[in-house]
């Protein structure tokens, strides 16, 4: 469904975007902002809260740096706790530091868990994850108040969640909090993970007060809204993306082993340069993507060189390599070719390469019933919508294998993400908030069958 004629979206490099960075209020160019009983005051409060939240870890170029359990992340978590408590929610933490704001309406019932993450990459945009948490806080509050005002009889409780360490920029792997919550990653393993400075997750969280003593609230459903981080919605002029599946992914931890030597005195044929081997792998990864245009994405996003001296041939390089594909057969073939490339790199650079698969997931669809529920909600609100796949990983990817899960997208201007220039229009954020509120109300009312053991009909 198209939006029809309207103002053209502005690039994040225009003065329109830069005015926000200077703190000047903006007007939205989005063409669909559904009316609601909440009125403009509630929407204004949401936008004000978003700007307040964006101040934590703010960078000079308009982005944020809120890596997991750093001071800016700790500060914004405390700010969120105050916000949730002001809305009447009870704030609790589980054993891995996931942050929950609980609204108990049905004693003994499980929860509709709604949210995303507020940690970030080192130089990141303000919208990734954080928009989804704040939208969840406002959507849960709106849904609960609306149900109460209408005398509705909900079947499930509501919970806002701020998942711990989704980005994985400080502690690997990514999506750590939701992985522990769903049992995909052992708690002890996660707490023992160390950052580059040697600080463990457990050590980083211990003084914050964010380590709880329980496993968190029981979930019946999950919902997450997120910026798309791509250009599909923007190009089609669509407001809401109904996520039906994720791309498959394989993430590798790679160690290239060479031999330390003098960078000047050692003759070239005697060198076993680990950095040369790593560089060849970076090029090989890009060439691999070029063999499968449009359906395979590859990247090397992190590299540590030892001893990292200007006059020493590197003895070891550790890097993280990422493969993602829209087809599991393509991903399997890419893995096979990658391993062949590793052998050639070993021969060319006279190094040894350890290739370890550290994290992977397949193209598992989101529950079709959840996509249909979201589509019905978008139609009721008059929001244009389309089905879409997510290329990026999200906490909902973990959750959809645990409980029925609804994932929603709003447009990203120019598809820019993991970048300080990341931007989503105010109007699109507000439309997404209205959409999420609709989904939360429907899930809370029991419109989607639960796969859990809880049976509302059996509760007296």
HELIX and SHEET records of a PDB file:
HELIX    1   1 UNK A   15  UNK A   21  1                                   7    
HELIX    2   2 UNK A   39  UNK A   53  1                                  15    
HELIX    3   3 UNK A   71  UNK A   86  1                                  16    
HELIX    4   4 UNK A  130  UNK A  150  1                                  21    
HELIX    5   5 UNK A  176  UNK A  181  1                                   6    
HELIX    6   6 UNK A  187  UNK A  192  1                                   6    
HELIX    7   7 UNK A  201  UNK A  206  1                                   6    
HELIX    8   8 UNK A  232  UNK A  236  1                                   5    
HELIX    9   9 UNK A  268  UNK A  270  5                                   3    
HELIX   10  10 UNK A  274  UNK A  291  1                                  18    
HELIX   11  11 UNK A  328  UNK A  349  1                                  22    
HELIX   12  12 UNK A  368  UNK A  381  1                                  14    
HELIX   13  13 UNK A  395  UNK A  399  1                                   5    
HELIX   14  14 UNK A  413  UNK A  415  5                                   3    
HELIX   15  15 UNK A  426  UNK A  444  1                                  19    
HELIX   16  16 UNK A  456  UNK A  458  5                                   3    
SHEET    1   A 8 UNK A  90  UNK A  93  0                                        
SHEET    2   A 8 UNK A  99  UNK A 103 -1                                        
SHEET    3   A 8 UNK A 157  UNK A 163 -1                                        
SHEET    4   A 8 UNK A 111  UNK A 117  1                                        
SHEET    5   A 8 UNK A 219  UNK A 227  1                                        
SHEET    6   A 8 UNK A 404  UNK A 410  1                                        
SHEET    7   A 8 UNK A 240  UNK A 246 -1                                        
SHEET    8   A 8 UNK A 385  UNK A 390  1                                        
SHEET    1   B 4 UNK A 296  UNK A 306  0                                        
SHEET    2   B 4 UNK A 316  UNK A 325 -1                                        
SHEET    3   B 4 UNK A 248  UNK A 257 -1                                        
SHEET    4   B 4 UNK A 352  UNK A 361 -1                                        
SHEET    1   C 2 UNK A 261  UNK A 262  0                                        
SHEET    2   C 2 UNK A 312  UNK A 313 -1                                        
END                                                                             
